[in-house]
Amino acid sequence: MGIFIWHEWARFVAVFASVYGVWAGFWGLFFRKFFWDFVGGVRMNTATQKGIIPGANAAPFLAIIVTVPLIQILSMIIGVVILLMECAPFMKKLPIYRSLVLRVILLLTQAFLTVLFYQGTNAALYSLIAAIGYTRAVMKGEVMEEAKENRGKTGAA
């Protein structure tokens, strides 16, 4: 058996989480629902209203998720940025490609945004798992093989 390489495993999970996050954001544009509306909500079962009516404490979230789908659009943008960092061949030549900490920050941001709307809850879970994998890679001191080639050369200035 070989050595388990945490950053490669986390990369696969991050790609899946980001694809899922972009897809969830796309569906969230058409079917807008604040996931946490049941907290403080009132259950209605009348002739005109059925289901949970969100409480007054959810008004800011309803404004940026239901009225204007800002959270869905931001989660789609962050998902595309993560996919570019993970998959685009031209990114391997840039210095930010080496940063595992930047990937953890982007994944945690994606997890925070996608957990707010209904379609993105699974993407939030997968993003957290990928962030944990990258954190473990940083703790073990792993270095990406592709990143060794794009470091600055001494005396080349």
DSSP file with accessible surface (Angstrom, degrees, kcal/mol):
  #  RESIDUE AA STRUCTURE BP1 BP2  ACC     N-H-->O    O-->H-N    N-H-->O    O-->H-N    TCO  KAPPA ALPHA  PHI   PSI    X-CA   Y-CA   Z-CA
    1    1 A M              0   0  240      0, 0.0     2,-0.1     0, 0.0     3,-0.0   0.000 360.0 360.0 360.0 147.6    0.0    0.0    0.0
    2    2 A G        -     0   0   73      1,-0.1     2,-0.4     3,-0.0     0, 0.0  -0.195 360.0 -79.2 -92.9-174.5    1.1    3.5   -0.7
    3    3 A I        -     0   0  156     -2,-0.1     2,-0.5     1,-0.0    -1,-0.1  -0.724  44.8-117.4 -88.4 135.3    1.0    6.7    1.3
    4    4 A F        -     0   0  105     -2,-0.4     2,-0.8     1,-0.1    -1,-0.0  -0.611  24.2-150.1 -74.0 123.4   -2.4    8.4    1.4
    5    5 A I     >  -     0   0   67     -2,-0.5     4,-1.7     1,-0.2     3,-0.3  -0.857   8.0-165.9-101.4 108.0   -1.9   11.9   -0.2
    6    6 A W  H  > S+     0   0   64     -2,-0.8     4,-2.8     1,-0.2     5,-0.2   0.863  81.6  54.0 -66.1 -39.8   -4.4   14.2    1.4
    7    7 A H  H  > S+     0   0   13      1,-0.2     4,-1.6     2,-0.2    -1,-0.2   0.848 108.5  50.0 -71.3 -27.6   -4.2   17.1   -1.0
    8    8 A E  H  > S+     0   0   83     -3,-0.3     4,-1.7     2,-0.2    -1,-0.2   0.910 113.2  45.8 -73.0 -41.0   -5.0   14.9   -4.0
    9    9 A W  H  X S+     0   0   93     -4,-1.7     4,-2.0     1,-0.2    -2,-0.2   0.935 113.3  49.8 -63.7 -43.9   -8.0   13.3   -2.3
   10   10 A A  H  X S+     0   0    0     -4,-2.8     4,-2.7     1,-0.2    -1,-0.2   0.837 105.6  58.7 -64.5 -31.5   -9.2   16.8   -1.1
   11   11 A R  H  X S+     0   0   65     -4,-1.6     4,-2.4    -5,-0.2    -1,-0.2   0.930 106.3  46.9 -63.4 -45.1   -8.8   18.0   -4.7
   12   12 A F  H  X S+     0   0  131     -4,-1.7     4,-2.1     2,-0.2    -2,-0.2   0.918 114.4  47.0 -63.0 -42.0  -11.2   15.4   -6.0
   13   13 A V  H  X S+     0   0   25     -4,-2.0     4,-2.9     1,-0.2    -2,-0.2   0.906 111.7  51.5 -66.5 -38.6  -13.7   16.2   -3.3
   14   14 A A  H  X S+     0   0    0     -4,-2.7     4,-2.5     2,-0.2    -2,-0.2   0.886 108.4  51.2 -66.6 -38.1  -13.3   19.9   -3.9
   15   15 A V  H  X S+     0   0   34     -4,-2.4     4,-2.5     2,-0.2     5,-0.2   0.947 113.3  45.1 -63.6 -45.5  -14.0   19.5   -7.6
   16   16 A F  H  X S+     0   0  108     -4,-2.1     4,-2.6     1,-0.2    -2,-0.2   0.929 113.7  49.5 -64.1 -42.7  -17.1   17.5   -6.9
   17   17 A A  H  X S+     0   0    0     -4,-2.9     4,-2.5     1,-0.2    -1,-0.2   0.893 112.7  47.6 -64.4 -37.9  -18.2   20.0   -4.2
   18   18 A S  H  X S+     0   0    0     -4,-2.5     4,-2.6     2,-0.2     5,-0.2   0.900 111.7  48.4 -73.2 -40.1  -17.7   22.9   -6.6
   19   19 A V  H  X S+     0   0   76     -4,-2.5     4,-2.4     2,-0.2    -2,-0.2   0.937 114.7  47.1 -62.2 -43.4  -19.5   21.3   -9.5
   20   20 A Y  H  X S+     0   0   73     -4,-2.6     4,-2.9    -5,-0.2    -2,-0.2   0.903 111.5  51.7 -63.7 -40.2  -22.3   20.5   -7.1
   21   21 A G  H  X S+     0   0    0     -4,-2.5     4,-2.3     2,-0.2    -2,-0.2   0.896 110.8  46.6 -65.7 -40.2  -22.3   24.1   -5.8
   22   22 A V  H  X S+     0   0   35     -4,-2.6     4,-2.2     2,-0.2    -2,-0.2   0.927 114.9  47.2 -66.4 -43.3  -22.5   25.7   -9.3
   23   23 A W  H  X S+     0   0  151     -4,-2.4     4,-2.3    -5,-0.2    -2,-0.2   0.916 112.8  48.8 -64.4 -42.4  -25.3   23.3  -10.2
   24   24 A A  H  X S+     0   0    4     -4,-2.9     4,-2.5     1,-0.2    -1,-0.2   0.893 110.1  51.8 -65.5 -38.9  -27.1   24.0   -6.9
   25   25 A G  H  X S+     0   0    0     -4,-2.3     4,-1.1     2,-0.2    -1,-0.2   0.893 108.3  52.1 -63.5 -38.5  -26.7   27.8   -7.5
   26   26 A F  H >X S+     0   0   82     -4,-2.2     4,-0.7     1,-0.2     3,-0.7   0.946 113.8  42.0 -61.8 -47.4  -28.2   27.4  -10.9
   27   27 A W  H >X S+     0   0   96     -4,-2.3     4,-2.5     1,-0.2     3,-0.6   0.832 108.3  61.8 -69.9 -29.3  -31.2   25.6   -9.6
   28   28 A G  H 3< S+     0   0    0     -4,-2.5    -1,-0.2     1,-0.2    -2,-0.2   0.736  94.9  62.0 -67.8 -22.6  -31.4   28.0   -6.7
   29   29 A L  H << S+     0   0   44     -4,-1.1     3,-0.3    -3,-0.7    -1,-0.2   0.848 114.1  33.4 -67.9 -33.2  -31.9   30.8   -9.2
   30   30 A F  H << S+     0   0  130     -4,-0.7     2,-0.5    -3,-0.6    -2,-0.2   0.800 126.4  37.8 -93.3 -34.2  -35.2   29.2  -10.4
   31   31 A F  S  < S-     0   0  122     -4,-2.5     2,-0.5     2,-0.1    -1,-0.2  -0.765  80.3-167.8-120.2  84.9  -36.4   27.6   -7.1
   32   32 A R        +     0   0  106     -2,-0.5     2,-0.3    -3,-0.3    34,-0.1  -0.601  18.8 153.1 -83.7 122.2  -35.5   30.1   -4.4
   33   33 A K        -     0   0   77     -2,-0.5    85,-2.2    32,-0.1     2,-0.5  -0.949  41.2-134.1-151.4 127.4  -35.8   28.8   -0.9
   34   34 A F  B >   -A  117   0A  11     -2,-0.3     3,-1.2    83,-0.2    83,-0.2  -0.712  20.3-149.8 -76.8 120.4  -34.1   29.9    2.3
   35   35 A F  G >  S+     0   0   49     81,-2.0     3,-0.5    -2,-0.5    -1,-0.2   0.872  89.8  50.8 -65.6 -36.7  -33.1   26.6    4.0
   36   36 A W  G >  S+     0   0   98     80,-0.5     3,-1.4     1,-0.2    -1,-0.3   0.102  71.3 115.4 -93.1  26.1  -33.2   27.8    7.6
   37   37 A D  G <   +     0   0   21     -3,-1.2    18,-0.4     1,-0.3    -1,-0.2   0.713  64.8  69.3 -69.8 -15.8  -36.7   29.3    7.3
   38   38 A F  G X  S+     0   0  102     -3,-0.5     3,-0.9     2,-0.1     2,-0.8   0.696  75.8  94.7 -75.8 -15.7  -38.1   26.8    9.8
   39   39 A V  T <  S-     0   0   77     -3,-1.4    16,-0.4     1,-0.3     3,-0.1  -0.653 111.0  -6.7 -78.0 112.5  -36.1   28.4   12.6
   40   40 A G  T 3  S+     0   0   53     -2,-0.8    -1,-0.3     1,-0.2    16,-0.2   0.544 106.3 137.5  79.9   6.8  -38.6   30.8   14.2
   41   41 A G    <   -     0   0   26     -3,-0.9     2,-0.5    13,-0.1    -1,-0.2  -0.355  50.3-128.6 -82.9 165.2  -41.1   30.1   11.6
   42   42 A V  E     -B   53   0B  85     11,-2.6    11,-3.1    -3,-0.1     2,-0.5  -0.947  16.5-129.1-116.3 132.4  -44.9   29.6   12.1
   43   43 A R  E     -B   52   0B 195     -2,-0.5     2,-0.4     9,-0.2     9,-0.2  -0.688  27.7-167.4 -83.7 124.9  -46.7   26.6   10.7
   44   44 A M  E     +B   51   0B  55      7,-3.5     7,-1.9    -2,-0.5    -2,-0.0  -0.912  20.7 171.1-114.5 140.0  -49.8   27.7    8.8
   45   45 A N  E     +B   50   0B 105     -2,-0.4     5,-0.2     5,-0.2     2,-0.2  -0.487  35.1 127.2-143.5  66.2  -52.6   25.4    7.6
   46   46 A T  S    S-     0   0   60      3,-2.8    -2,-0.0     1,-0.0     0, 0.0  -0.549  74.5 -95.3-111.8-178.5  -55.3   27.7    6.3
   47   47 A A  S    S+     0   0  105     -2,-0.2     3,-0.1     1,-0.2    -1,-0.0   0.839 123.6  33.2 -68.8 -29.5  -57.2   27.9    3.0
   48   48 A T  S    S+     0   0  129      1,-0.2     2,-0.4     0, 0.0    -1,-0.2   0.778 122.4  39.4 -98.7 -29.7  -54.8   30.5    1.6
   49   49 A Q        +     0   0   89      2,-0.0    -3,-2.8     4,-0.0     2,-0.3  -0.982  58.8 175.1-128.7 133.9  -51.4   29.6    3.2
   50   50 A K  E     +B   45   0B 146     -2,-0.4    -5,-0.2    -5,-0.2     2,-0.2  -0.982  47.8  20.6-132.9 145.7  -49.9   26.2    3.9
   51   51 A G  E    S-B   44   0B  37     -7,-1.9    -7,-3.5    -2,-0.3     2,-0.5  -0.598 101.4 -22.5 101.8-161.4  -46.5   25.3    5.2
   52   52 A I  E     -B   43   0B  77     -9,-0.2    -9,-0.2    -2,-0.2    -2,-0.1  -0.761  49.0-156.4 -94.6 128.8  -44.0   27.3    7.2
   53   53 A I  E     -B   42   0B  61    -11,-3.1   -11,-2.6    -2,-0.5    -2,-0.1  -0.910  29.0-119.6-100.5 118.6  -44.1   31.0    7.1
   54   54 A P        -     0   0   40      0, 0.0   -13,-0.1     0, 0.0   -16,-0.1  -0.248  27.6-116.7 -61.1 147.8  -40.6   32.4    8.0
   55   55 A G    >   -     0   0   16    -18,-0.4     3,-1.4   -16,-0.4   -14,-0.1  -0.146  29.5 -97.7 -75.7 176.2  -40.3   34.6   11.1
   56   56 A A  G >  S+     0   0   95      1,-0.3     3,-1.4   -16,-0.2    -1,-0.1   0.779 118.6  68.2 -68.1 -24.3  -39.3   38.2   11.1
   57   57 A N  G 3  S+     0   0  101      1,-0.3    -1,-0.3   -17,-0.1     4,-0.2   0.681  95.2  56.9 -70.4 -14.1  -35.7   37.2   12.1
   58   58 A A  G <> S+     0   0    4     -3,-1.4     4,-2.4     1,-0.2    -1,-0.3   0.394  75.1 103.4 -95.4   4.2  -35.3   35.6    8.6
   59   59 A A  H <> S+     0   0   54     -3,-1.4     4,-2.0     1,-0.2    -1,-0.2   0.884  78.2  50.0 -59.3 -43.7  -36.1   38.8    6.7
   60   60 A P  H  > S+     0   0   85      0, 0.0     4,-1.6     0, 0.0    -1,-0.2   0.919 113.5  46.9 -63.1 -37.8  -32.4   39.7    5.8
   61   61 A F  H  > S+     0   0   78     -4,-0.2     4,-1.2     1,-0.2     5,-0.4   0.882 109.9  52.6 -69.6 -39.0  -31.8   36.2    4.5
   62   62 A L  H  X>S+     0   0   45     -4,-2.4     5,-2.4     1,-0.2     4,-1.6   0.863 106.8  55.1 -63.2 -33.5  -35.1   36.2    2.5
   63   63 A A  I  <>S+     0   0   47     -4,-2.0     5,-1.9    -5,-0.2    -2,-0.2   0.896 115.4  35.9 -67.2 -39.5  -34.0   39.5    0.9
   64   64 A I  I  <5S+     0   0   58     -4,-1.6     7,-1.9     3,-0.2     6,-0.6   0.491 129.6  32.0 -96.3  -2.0  -30.7   38.1   -0.4
   65   65 A I  I  <5S+     0   0    0     -4,-1.2    -3,-0.2     4,-0.2    -2,-0.2   0.719 130.8  22.4-115.4 -45.7  -31.9   34.6   -1.2
   66   66 A V  I  <5S+     0   0   52     -4,-1.6    -3,-0.2    -5,-0.4   -34,-0.1   0.918 129.0  36.9 -93.1 -50.8  -35.5   34.8   -2.3
   67   67 A T  I   <S+     0   0  100     -5,-2.4    -3,-0.2     1,-0.3    -4,-0.2   0.976 136.6  13.1 -69.3 -56.0  -36.0   38.4   -3.5
   68   68 A V  S   <S-     0   0   85     -5,-1.9     2,-2.9    -6,-0.3     3,-0.4  -0.983  78.6-138.1-120.3 118.2  -32.6   38.9   -5.1
   69   69 A P     >  +     0   0   16      0, 0.0     4,-1.9     0, 0.0    -4,-0.2  -0.184  54.0 139.0 -76.3  56.0  -30.7   35.6   -5.6
   70   70 A L  H  >  +     0   0   81     -2,-2.9     4,-2.7    -6,-0.6     5,-0.2   0.909  67.4  51.6 -66.9 -42.7  -27.4   37.2   -4.5
   71   71 A I  H  > S+     0   0   10     -7,-1.9     4,-2.5    -3,-0.4    -1,-0.2   0.911 109.7  50.2 -63.6 -41.7  -26.2   34.2   -2.4
   72   72 A Q  H  > S+     0   0    0     -8,-0.3     4,-2.0     2,-0.2    -1,-0.2   0.919 112.1  47.3 -63.3 -42.0  -26.8   31.8   -5.3
   73   73 A I  H  X S+     0   0   78     -4,-1.9     4,-2.3     2,-0.2    -2,-0.2   0.930 112.7  48.7 -67.0 -42.7  -24.9   34.0   -7.7
   74   74 A L  H  X S+     0   0   69     -4,-2.7     4,-2.6     1,-0.2     5,-0.2   0.899 110.5  50.9 -64.3 -38.3  -21.9   34.4   -5.3
   75   75 A S  H  X S+     0   0    0     -4,-2.5     4,-2.2    -5,-0.2    -1,-0.2   0.882 109.6  50.8 -68.8 -33.1  -21.8   30.6   -4.6
   76   76 A M  H  X S+     0   0   45     -4,-2.0     4,-2.3    -5,-0.2    -2,-0.2   0.917 110.9  48.9 -67.7 -39.8  -21.7   30.0   -8.4
   77   77 A I  H  X S+     0   0   95     -4,-2.3     4,-2.4     2,-0.2    -2,-0.2   0.940 112.8  46.2 -65.4 -45.2  -18.9   32.5   -8.8
   78   78 A I  H  X S+     0   0   29     -4,-2.6     4,-2.6     1,-0.2     5,-0.2   0.904 111.0  53.8 -65.9 -37.4  -16.8   30.9   -6.0
   79   79 A G  H  X S+     0   0    0     -4,-2.2     4,-2.4    -5,-0.2    -1,-0.2   0.921 109.5  47.4 -62.0 -40.6  -17.5   27.5   -7.3
   80   80 A V  H  X S+     0   0   70     -4,-2.3     4,-2.5     2,-0.2    -2,-0.2   0.907 110.8  52.2 -68.0 -38.4  -16.2   28.5  -10.8
   81   81 A V  H  X S+     0   0   58     -4,-2.4     4,-2.4     2,-0.2    -2,-0.2   0.931 110.8  47.3 -63.2 -42.9  -13.1   30.0   -9.2
   82   82 A I  H  X S+     0   0    5     -4,-2.6     4,-2.2     1,-0.2    -2,-0.2   0.922 111.3  51.2 -64.8 -41.7  -12.4   26.8   -7.2
   83   83 A L  H  X>S+     0   0   38     -4,-2.4     4,-2.8     1,-0.2     5,-0.6   0.895 109.8  50.2 -62.5 -39.1  -12.9   24.8  -10.4
   84   84 A L  H  X5S+     0   0   76     -4,-2.5     4,-1.4     1,-0.2     7,-0.2   0.914 111.0  49.1 -63.8 -42.0  -10.4   27.0  -12.2
   85   85 A M  H  <5S+     0   0    5     -4,-2.4    -2,-0.2     1,-0.2    -1,-0.2   0.855 119.7  37.8 -64.6 -34.2   -7.9   26.6   -9.4
   86   86 A E  H  <5S+     0   0    2     -4,-2.2    -2,-0.2    -5,-0.2    -1,-0.2   0.837 131.3  18.7 -86.3 -34.9   -8.3   22.9   -9.4
   87   87 A C  H  <5S+     0   0   67     -4,-2.8    -3,-0.2    -5,-0.2    -2,-0.1   0.697  87.9 102.4-115.8 -25.7   -8.7   22.0  -13.1
   88   88 A A    >X< -     0   0   11     -4,-1.4     3,-0.9    -5,-0.6     4,-0.5  -0.483  57.6-147.7 -72.3 129.6   -7.5   24.8  -15.4
   89   89 A P  G >4 S+     0   0   99      0, 0.0     3,-1.0     0, 0.0     4,-0.3   0.840  95.5  59.1 -65.9 -30.5   -4.0   24.0  -16.9
   90   90 A F  G >4 S+     0   0  119      1,-0.2     3,-0.9     2,-0.2     4,-0.2   0.731  94.7  65.7 -72.2 -17.7   -3.0   27.6  -17.1
   91   91 A M  G X4 S+     0   0   17     -3,-0.9     3,-1.4    -7,-0.2     6,-0.4   0.755  84.6  72.6 -73.8 -22.2   -3.4   28.0  -13.3
   92   92 A K  G << S+     0   0   82     -3,-1.0    -1,-0.2    -4,-0.5    -2,-0.2   0.729  94.3  54.6 -66.2 -18.9   -0.6   25.5  -12.7
   93   93 A K  G <  S+     0   0  162     -3,-0.9    -1,-0.3    -4,-0.3    -2,-0.2   0.561  93.1  88.2 -88.7 -10.2    1.9   28.3  -13.7
   94   94 A L  S X  S-     0   0   73     -3,-1.4     3,-1.3    -4,-0.2     4,-0.4  -0.625  80.3-126.7 -92.2 149.5    0.6   30.8  -11.3
   95   95 A P  G >  S+     0   0   86      0, 0.0     3,-1.2     0, 0.0     4,-0.4   0.798 105.4  65.0 -64.7 -27.9    1.8   31.2   -7.7
   96   96 A I  G >  S+     0   0   81      1,-0.3     3,-0.9     2,-0.2     6,-0.1   0.700  85.8  74.3 -71.3 -13.7   -1.6   31.0   -6.2
   97   97 A Y  G <  S+     0   0    4     -3,-1.3    -1,-0.3    -6,-0.4    50,-0.1   0.826  92.1  55.1 -64.6 -29.6   -1.9   27.4   -7.4
   98   98 A R  G <  S+     0   0   83     -3,-1.2     2,-0.8    -4,-0.4    -1,-0.2   0.693  83.5 101.9 -74.9 -19.8    0.6   26.3   -4.7
   99   99 A S    <>  +     0   0   44     -3,-0.9     4,-1.0    -4,-0.4    -1,-0.0  -0.556  37.8 172.4 -80.0 108.0   -1.5   27.8   -1.8
  100  100 A L  H  > S+     0   0   15     -2,-0.8     4,-1.8     2,-0.2    -1,-0.2   0.796  81.3  59.8 -77.4 -28.4   -3.5   25.1    0.0
  101  101 A V  H  > S+     0   0   82      2,-0.2     4,-2.4     1,-0.2     5,-0.2   0.901 101.4  53.1 -67.8 -39.3   -4.5   27.6    2.6
  102  102 A L  H  > S+     0   0   56      1,-0.2     4,-2.6     2,-0.2    -1,-0.2   0.897 107.7  52.2 -61.5 -37.9   -6.3   29.8   -0.1
  103  103 A R  H  X S+     0   0    5     -4,-1.0     4,-2.6     2,-0.2    -1,-0.2   0.900 107.9  50.8 -65.0 -40.1   -8.2   26.7   -1.2
  104  104 A V  H  X S+     0   0   18     -4,-1.8     4,-2.5     2,-0.2     5,-0.2   0.935 111.1  48.6 -62.8 -43.4   -9.3   26.0    2.4
  105  105 A I  H  X S+     0   0   94     -4,-2.4     4,-2.2     1,-0.2    -2,-0.2   0.930 112.9  47.2 -64.0 -43.9  -10.5   29.6    2.7
  106  106 A L  H  X S+     0   0   31     -4,-2.6     4,-2.5     1,-0.2    -1,-0.2   0.909 112.7  49.4 -64.2 -40.2  -12.4   29.4   -0.6
  107  107 A L  H  X S+     0   0    1     -4,-2.6     4,-2.5     2,-0.2    -2,-0.2   0.892 110.8  49.2 -67.7 -38.5  -14.0   26.1    0.3
  108  108 A L  H  X S+     0   0   81     -4,-2.5     4,-2.4     2,-0.2    -1,-0.2   0.890 111.6  49.9 -67.5 -36.8  -15.1   27.4    3.7
  109  109 A T  H  X S+     0   0   55     -4,-2.2     4,-2.4    -5,-0.2    -2,-0.2   0.922 111.3  48.9 -64.9 -42.4  -16.6   30.5    2.0
  110  110 A Q  H  X S+     0   0    0     -4,-2.5     4,-2.8     1,-0.2     5,-0.2   0.915 110.7  50.8 -62.9 -40.6  -18.4   28.2   -0.4
  111  111 A A  H  X S+     0   0    6     -4,-2.5     4,-1.5     1,-0.2    -2,-0.2   0.913 110.2  49.6 -63.6 -41.9  -19.7   26.1    2.4
  112  112 A F  H  < S+     0   0  131     -4,-2.4     4,-0.4     1,-0.2    -1,-0.2   0.914 115.5  42.9 -63.7 -42.1  -21.0   29.1    4.3
  113  113 A L  H >< S+     0   0   16     -4,-2.4     3,-0.9     1,-0.2     4,-0.5   0.915 114.2  48.5 -71.5 -42.4  -22.8   30.5    1.2
  114  114 A T  H 3< S+     0   0    0     -4,-2.8     3,-0.5     1,-0.2     6,-0.3   0.743 101.1  63.5 -76.0 -20.2  -24.3   27.2    0.0
  115  115 A V  T 3< S+     0   0   44     -4,-1.5    -1,-0.2    -5,-0.2    -2,-0.2   0.704  93.1  67.1 -75.2 -13.5  -25.7   26.1    3.3
  116  116 A L  S <  S+     0   0   14     -3,-0.9   -81,-2.0    -4,-0.4   -80,-0.5   0.807  96.5  54.6 -78.2 -29.9  -28.0   29.1    3.3
  117  117 A F  B >  S-A   34   0A   0     -3,-0.5     3,-1.2    -4,-0.5     4,-0.2  -0.803  87.2-117.5-111.1 155.2  -30.2   28.1    0.4
  118  118 A Y  G >  S+     0   0  125    -85,-2.2     3,-1.0    -2,-0.3    -1,-0.1   0.846 107.9  49.5 -58.6 -43.8  -32.0   24.8    0.1
  119  119 A Q  G 3  S+     0   0   37    -88,-0.2     3,-0.3     1,-0.2     4,-0.3   0.677 106.2  58.7 -73.5 -15.4  -30.3   23.3   -3.0
  120  120 A G  G <>  +     0   0    0     -3,-1.2     4,-2.0    -6,-0.3    -1,-0.2   0.360  69.7  99.9 -99.5   8.7  -26.8   23.9   -1.7
  121  121 A T  H <> S+     0   0   40     -3,-1.0     4,-1.8    -4,-0.2    -1,-0.2   0.897  85.9  46.8 -66.5 -38.5  -26.8   22.0    1.5
  122  122 A N  H  > S+     0   0   68     -3,-0.3     4,-2.5     1,-0.2    -1,-0.2   0.899 110.2  53.5 -68.5 -38.2  -25.0   18.9    0.1
  123  123 A A  H  > S+     0   0    0     -4,-0.3     4,-2.3     1,-0.2    -1,-0.2   0.875 106.8  53.5 -62.4 -36.5  -22.4   21.2   -1.6
  124  124 A A  H  X S+     0   0    4     -4,-2.0     4,-2.1     2,-0.2    -1,-0.2   0.921 109.1  48.2 -64.1 -42.0  -21.8   22.8    1.8
  125  125 A L  H  X S+     0   0   95     -4,-1.8     4,-2.1     1,-0.2    -2,-0.2   0.942 113.4  46.3 -64.6 -45.8  -21.1   19.4    3.4
  126  126 A Y  H  X S+     0   0   71     -4,-2.5     4,-2.4     1,-0.2    -1,-0.2   0.872 110.6  54.0 -66.3 -35.3  -18.7   18.3    0.6
  127  127 A S  H  X S+     0   0    0     -4,-2.3     4,-2.4    -5,-0.2    -1,-0.2   0.904 108.2  49.6 -65.3 -40.2  -16.9   21.7    0.7
  128  128 A L  H  X S+     0   0   78     -4,-2.1     4,-2.2     2,-0.2    -2,-0.2   0.908 110.3  50.5 -64.3 -40.3  -16.4   21.2    4.5
  129  129 A I  H  X S+     0   0   62     -4,-2.1     4,-2.2     2,-0.2    -2,-0.2   0.924 111.6  47.6 -64.3 -42.8  -15.0   17.7    3.9
  130  130 A A  H  X S+     0   0    0     -4,-2.4     4,-2.5     2,-0.2     5,-0.2   0.905 110.3  52.6 -65.3 -39.3  -12.6   19.0    1.2
  131  131 A A  H  X S+     0   0    3     -4,-2.4     4,-2.4     1,-0.2    -2,-0.2   0.899 108.5  50.6 -63.7 -37.5  -11.5   21.8    3.5
  132  132 A I  H  X S+     0   0  113     -4,-2.2     4,-2.4     2,-0.2    -1,-0.2   0.911 109.7  51.1 -65.8 -40.1  -10.8   19.3    6.2
  133  133 A G  H  X S+     0   0    0     -4,-2.2     4,-2.0     2,-0.2    -2,-0.2   0.924 111.9  45.8 -62.9 -44.0   -8.7   17.3    3.7
  134  134 A Y  H  X S+     0   0    1     -4,-2.5     4,-2.3     2,-0.2    -1,-0.2   0.887 111.0  53.5 -67.1 -36.4   -6.7   20.3    2.7
  135  135 A T  H  X S+     0   0   58     -4,-2.4     4,-2.5     1,-0.2    -2,-0.2   0.920 108.5  49.7 -63.6 -40.9   -6.2   21.3    6.3
  136  136 A R  H  X S+     0   0   98     -4,-2.4     4,-1.9     1,-0.2    -1,-0.2   0.893 109.0  52.6 -64.0 -37.9   -4.9   17.8    7.0
  137  137 A A  H  X>S+     0   0    0     -4,-2.0     5,-2.4     2,-0.2     4,-0.6   0.905 109.9  48.3 -64.7 -39.5   -2.5   18.1    4.1
  138  138 A V  H ><5S+     0   0   64     -4,-2.3     3,-0.9     1,-0.2    -2,-0.2   0.917 110.3  51.9 -66.1 -41.0   -1.2   21.4    5.4
  139  139 A M  H 3<5S+     0   0  130     -4,-2.5    -1,-0.2     1,-0.3    -2,-0.2   0.857 110.7  47.8 -65.2 -33.2   -0.7   19.9    8.9
  140  140 A K  H 3<5S-     0   0  114     -4,-1.9    -1,-0.3    -5,-0.2    -2,-0.2   0.543 113.1-120.2 -83.7  -8.2    1.3   17.0    7.4
  141  141 A G  T <<5 +     0   0   54     -3,-0.9    -3,-0.2    -4,-0.6    -2,-0.1   0.796  46.7 175.2  77.1  29.6    3.4   19.4    5.3
  142  142 A E      < -     0   0   40     -5,-2.4     2,-0.4    -6,-0.1    -1,-0.2  -0.375  15.5-156.4 -70.3 146.7    2.5   18.0    1.9
  143  143 A V        -     0   0   64     -2,-0.1     2,-0.3     3,-0.0     5,-0.0  -0.985  19.4-119.3-124.5 135.4    3.8   19.7   -1.2
  144  144 A M     >  -     0   0    7     -2,-0.4     4,-1.0   -46,-0.2     3,-0.2  -0.527  13.8-140.4 -74.7 135.7    2.2   19.5   -4.6
  145  145 A E  H >> S+     0   0  117     -2,-0.3     3,-0.6     1,-0.2     4,-0.6   0.898 103.2  51.1 -63.4 -40.5    4.4   18.0   -7.2
  146  146 A E  H >> S+     0   0   66      1,-0.2     3,-0.6     2,-0.2     4,-0.6   0.823 104.7  59.0 -66.6 -28.9    3.2   20.4   -9.9
  147  147 A A  H 34 S+     0   0    2      1,-0.2     3,-0.5     2,-0.2    -1,-0.2   0.757  91.7  67.2 -74.7 -22.4    3.9   23.3   -7.6
  148  148 A K  H X< S+     0   0  101     -4,-1.0     3,-0.7    -3,-0.6    -1,-0.2   0.833  98.2  54.2 -66.0 -29.4    7.6   22.5   -7.3
  149  149 A E  H << S+     0   0  150     -3,-0.6    -1,-0.2    -4,-0.6    -2,-0.2   0.751 104.0  53.2 -77.9 -24.1    8.1   23.3  -10.9
  150  150 A N  T 3< S+     0   0   33     -4,-0.6    -1,-0.2    -3,-0.5    -2,-0.1   0.200  79.1 117.9-102.4  19.7    6.6   26.8  -10.8
  151  151 A R  S <  S-     0   0  121     -3,-0.7     2,-0.0    -4,-0.1    -3,-0.0  -0.461  77.6 -86.7 -77.9 158.2    8.7   28.2   -7.9
  152  152 A G        -     0   0   74     -2,-0.1     2,-0.4     1,-0.1    -1,-0.1  -0.330  41.0-125.7 -65.8 142.3   10.9   31.2   -8.6
  153  153 A K    >   -     0   0  145     -3,-0.1     3,-1.2     1,-0.0     2,-0.2  -0.723  24.4-115.9 -88.9 138.5   14.4   30.4   -9.9
  154  154 A T  T 3  S+     0   0  144     -2,-0.4    -1,-0.0     1,-0.2     0, 0.0  -0.526  96.6  11.4 -75.8 135.8   17.3   31.8   -8.0
  155  155 A G  T 3  S+     0   0   87     -2,-0.2    -1,-0.2     1,-0.1    -2,-0.0   0.603  93.1 112.9  78.8   8.5   19.4   34.2   -9.9
  156  156 A A    <         0   0   76     -3,-1.2    -2,-0.1     1,-0.0    -1,-0.1   0.467 360.0 360.0 -92.6   0.0   16.9   34.5  -12.7
  157  157 A A              0   0  145     -4,-0.2    -3,-0.0     0, 0.0    -1,-0.0   0.591 360.0 360.0 -79.6 360.0   16.0   38.2  -11.9
